[in-house]
Amino acid sequence: MDWDDVQEIPPWGKLSEWKELNDTFQYLMMRYKNEFEKLKITAYEIERNLKHLFPGQDELALRTCCQCHEPCCTTATVWLDFCDMVFLYISGQTVPELQLIARQPDTCRYHGATGCRLPRLSRPWVCTLYFCPPQKMLIRERGEDYKNDVDLTIHKIKHLRKRLEDEFISVLSERYHPE
C-alpha cells in the first residue's frame, strides 16, 4: 500500500461520499423511525445544553474573533464527524450541503466574512467546544462560577454525545443481533 493513497481526514470529503452518507442516514431514519424516537430525548438534552452555551459564545466571538488576524475557522482542520451526523439527523437539524472540507489542508467552506454561515446547531461539536486563549482569559475574568458553568455544560454535552452515539449504534446492532 502506498501512503499517498491513504486519506484519513476528512471522512466523506468527496461529494459522492457525502451523498452516500446522507442517503444512508435518510434511509436509516425512515427504516428505524420508531426505534430512534427514544434517542430524541438525548438529542434534545444535547440541544438544550448547546443553547445554554451559545449566548456566551456569541459574546466571546464579538469580543475576540472580529479583531483576530488568524481566526481559527481559517486555520483549523475541522469536519463533521459521525456523532455530529447522528445528532443532526436525530434532532432534525439542517445538514450542510457538503462536508466542511474536501481534503487537508482546506479551510472550512462555511466560513464567511462575518463568521460561520451554518446555524449554530448544525456546526461540528469541535467548533463549539474550542475556546482560543483570549476567549479562555475572558471566561476566567467572568469569575469562577461562570467558568465552572461552562466546564460543567461541556462535560454534560460530551457525555450526552457519547450516549447518543451508543444508543444509535445499539438500535442498529439490535436489528442484526436480536436478544
One Martini backbone bead per residue (centre of mass of N, CA, C, O) as a GRO file, in nm:
protein
  179
    1MET     BB    1   0.098   0.035   0.020
    2ASP     BB    2   0.031   0.373  -0.037
    3TRP     BB    3   0.025   0.662   0.153
    4ASP     BB    4  -0.108   0.846  -0.069
    5ASP     BB    5  -0.390   0.668  -0.055
    6VAL     BB    6  -0.430   0.783   0.229
    7GLN     BB    7  -0.740   0.901   0.383
    8GLU     BB    8  -0.837   1.027   0.689
    9ILE     BB    9  -0.892   1.338   0.625
   10PRO     BB   10  -1.190   1.366   0.566
   11PRO     BB   11  -1.475   1.241   0.602
   12TRP     BB   12  -1.665   1.276   0.329
   13GLY     BB   13  -1.524   1.482   0.109
   14LYS     BB   14  -1.668   1.368  -0.112
   15LEU     BB   15  -1.955   1.398  -0.274
   16SER     BB   16  -2.025   1.094  -0.295
   17GLU     BB   17  -1.985   1.035   0.010
   18TRP     BB   18  -2.187   1.242   0.121
   19LYS     BB   19  -2.431   1.130  -0.024
   20GLU     BB   20  -2.419   0.844   0.090
   21LEU     BB   21  -2.442   0.918   0.385
   22ASN     BB   22  -2.717   1.070   0.364
   23ASP     BB   23  -2.876   0.838   0.243
   24THR     BB   24  -2.833   0.649   0.481
   25PHE     BB   25  -2.961   0.822   0.700
   26GLN     BB   26  -3.238   0.847   0.567
   27TYR     BB   27  -3.298   0.550   0.570
   28LEU     BB   28  -3.266   0.499   0.876
   29MET     BB   29  -3.485   0.702   0.966
   30MET     BB   30  -3.712   0.539   0.832
   31ARG     BB   31  -3.661   0.242   0.925
   32TYR     BB   32  -3.606   0.355   1.255
   33LYS     BB   33  -3.812   0.557   1.368
   34ASN     BB   34  -3.916   0.429   1.634
   35GLU     BB   35  -3.636   0.365   1.766
   36PHE     BB   36  -3.537   0.678   1.753
   37GLU     BB   37  -3.725   0.828   1.948
   38LYS     BB   38  -3.557   0.786   2.217
   39LEU     BB   39  -3.311   0.968   2.113
   40LYS     BB   40  -3.445   1.254   2.133
   41ILE     BB   41  -3.385   1.308   2.428
   42THR     BB   42  -3.079   1.333   2.402
   43ALA     BB   43  -3.078   1.548   2.178
   44TYR     BB   44  -3.226   1.760   2.345
   45GLU     BB   45  -3.010   1.786   2.566
   46ILE     BB   46  -2.793   1.885   2.383
   47GLU     BB   47  -2.939   2.134   2.276
   48ARG     BB   48  -2.986   2.272   2.549
   49ASN     BB   49  -2.680   2.296   2.621
   50LEU     BB   50  -2.592   2.453   2.377
   51LYS     BB   51  -2.785   2.698   2.420
   52HIS     BB   52  -2.642   2.778   2.685
   53LEU     BB   53  -2.364   2.861   2.537
   54PHE     BB   54  -2.421   3.068   2.300
   55PRO     BB   55  -2.426   3.353   2.429
   56GLY     BB   56  -2.131   3.346   2.526
   57GLN     BB   57  -2.007   3.290   2.246
   58ASP     BB   58  -2.107   3.543   2.106
   59GLU     BB   59  -1.960   3.737   2.290
   60LEU     BB   60  -1.674   3.631   2.242
   61ALA     BB   61  -1.668   3.673   1.935
   62LEU     BB   62  -1.705   3.981   1.941
   63ARG     BB   63  -1.435   4.024   2.126
   64THR     BB   64  -1.229   3.843   1.923
   65CYS     BB   65  -1.272   3.760   1.616
   66CYS     BB   66  -1.280   4.047   1.480
   67GLN     BB   67  -0.959   4.098   1.571
   68CYS     BB   68  -0.857   3.857   1.429
   69HIS     BB   69  -0.596   3.751   1.202
   70GLU     BB   70  -0.642   3.418   1.281
   71PRO     BB   71  -0.889   3.245   1.247
   72CYS     BB   72  -0.971   2.925   1.323
   73CYS     BB   73  -1.154   2.882   1.068
   74THR     BB   74  -0.878   2.924   0.876
   75THR     BB   75  -0.672   2.700   1.036
   76ALA     BB   76  -0.850   2.471   1.087
   77THR     BB   77  -0.929   2.118   1.091
   78VAL     BB   78  -1.263   2.058   0.998
   79TRP     BB   79  -1.546   1.832   1.077
   80LEU     BB   80  -1.791   1.607   1.040
   81ASP     BB   81  -1.884   1.364   1.243
   82PHE     BB   82  -2.063   1.101   1.335
   83CYS     BB   83  -2.200   1.233   1.583
   84ASP     BB   84  -2.294   1.483   1.437
   85MET     BB   85  -2.481   1.330   1.240
   86VAL     BB   86  -2.664   1.204   1.445
   87PHE     BB   87  -2.764   1.466   1.566
   88LEU     BB   88  -2.881   1.598   1.314
   89TYR     BB   89  -3.090   1.372   1.254
   90ILE     BB   90  -3.234   1.329   1.529
   91SER     BB   91  -3.291   1.657   1.568
   92GLY     BB   92  -3.343   1.804   1.279
   93GLN     BB   93  -3.119   1.938   1.146
   94THR     BB   94  -2.922   2.105   0.942
   95VAL     BB   95  -2.761   1.981   0.663
   96PRO     BB   96  -2.501   2.016   0.500
   97GLU     BB   97  -2.419   2.001   0.166
   98LEU     BB   98  -2.122   1.977   0.283
   99GLN     BB   99  -1.843   1.917   0.381
  100LEU     BB  100  -1.626   2.137   0.521
  101ILE     BB  101  -1.408   1.953   0.382
  102ALA     BB  102  -1.230   1.777   0.130
  103ARG     BB  103  -0.928   1.844   0.234
  104GLN     BB  104  -0.618   1.861   0.296
  105PRO     BB  105  -0.574   2.207   0.394
  106ASP     BB  106  -0.845   2.300   0.417
  107THR     BB  107  -1.099   2.522   0.465
  108CYS     BB  108  -1.383   2.627   0.565
  109ARG     BB  109  -1.666   2.672   0.355
  110TYR     BB  110  -1.846   2.836   0.597
  111HIS     BB  111  -1.662   3.076   0.594
  112GLY     BB  112  -1.717   3.412   0.643
  113ALA     BB  113  -1.699   3.750   0.685
  114THR     BB  114  -1.899   3.699   0.965
  115GLY     BB  115  -1.852   3.392   0.968
  116CYS     BB  116  -2.057   3.150   1.022
  117ARG     BB  117  -2.315   3.001   0.804
  118LEU     BB  118  -2.402   2.814   1.015
  119PRO     BB  119  -2.591   2.690   1.222
  120ARG     BB  120  -2.513   2.622   1.536
  121LEU     BB  121  -2.649   2.322   1.537
  122SER     BB  122  -2.471   2.245   1.256
  123ARG     BB  123  -2.217   2.229   1.399
  124PRO     BB  124  -1.947   2.120   1.509
  125TRP     BB  125  -1.844   2.044   1.817
  126VAL     BB  126  -1.553   2.161   1.797
  127CYS     BB  127  -1.653   2.458   1.752
  128THR     BB  128  -1.784   2.480   2.037
  129LEU     BB  129  -1.545   2.373   2.224
  130TYR     BB  130  -1.364   2.597   2.127
  131PHE     BB  131  -1.114   2.797   2.299
  132CYS     BB  132  -0.931   3.052   2.295
  133PRO     BB  133  -0.717   3.223   2.484
  134PRO     BB  134  -0.884   3.490   2.498
  135GLN     BB  135  -1.146   3.345   2.584
  136LYS     BB  136  -1.041   3.214   2.841
  137MET     BB  137  -0.980   3.479   2.981
  138LEU     BB  138  -1.273   3.588   2.980
  139ILE     BB  139  -1.390   3.361   3.144
  140ARG     BB  140  -1.219   3.409   3.399
  141GLU     BB  141  -1.315   3.709   3.440
  142ARG     BB  142  -1.621   3.617   3.508
  143GLY     BB  143  -1.557   3.373   3.686
  144GLU     BB  144  -1.594   3.077   3.850
  145ASP     BB  145  -1.894   3.020   3.795
  146TYR     BB  146  -1.883   3.046   3.489
  147LYS     BB  147  -1.660   2.844   3.431
  148ASN     BB  148  -1.807   2.602   3.563
  149ASP     BB  149  -2.053   2.609   3.376
  150VAL     BB  150  -1.904   2.556   3.116
  151ASP     BB  151  -1.765   2.292   3.199
  152LEU     BB  152  -2.025   2.135   3.271
  153THR     BB  153  -2.163   2.158   2.997
  154ILE     BB  154  -1.944   2.016   2.835
  155HIS     BB  155  -1.954   1.752   2.991
  156LYS     BB  156  -2.248   1.685   2.924
  157ILE     BB  157  -2.221   1.680   2.617
  158LYS     BB  158  -2.015   1.456   2.596
  159HIS     BB  159  -2.192   1.243   2.733
  160LEU     BB  160  -2.440   1.266   2.540
  161ARG     BB  161  -2.294   1.198   2.277
  162LYS     BB  162  -2.211   0.916   2.358
  163ARG     BB  163  -2.496   0.813   2.409
  164LEU     BB  164  -2.612   0.863   2.128
  165GLU     BB  165  -2.417   0.683   1.975
  166ASP     BB  166  -2.477   0.423   2.132
  167GLU     BB  167  -2.783   0.415   2.072
  168PHE     BB  168  -2.763   0.404   1.768
  169ILE     BB  169  -2.595   0.144   1.750
  170SER     BB  170  -2.790  -0.031   1.911
  171VAL     BB  171  -3.025  -0.027   1.718
  172LEU     BB  172  -2.869  -0.159   1.483
  173SER     BB  173  -2.761  -0.415   1.634
  174GLU     BB  174  -3.040  -0.533   1.720
  175ARG     BB  175  -3.129  -0.600   1.427
  176TYR     BB  176  -2.885  -0.823   1.400
  177HIS     BB  177  -2.897  -0.893   1.740
  178PRO     BB  178  -3.122  -1.033   1.884
  179GLU     BB  179  -3.230  -1.131   2.212
   0.00000   0.00000   0.00000
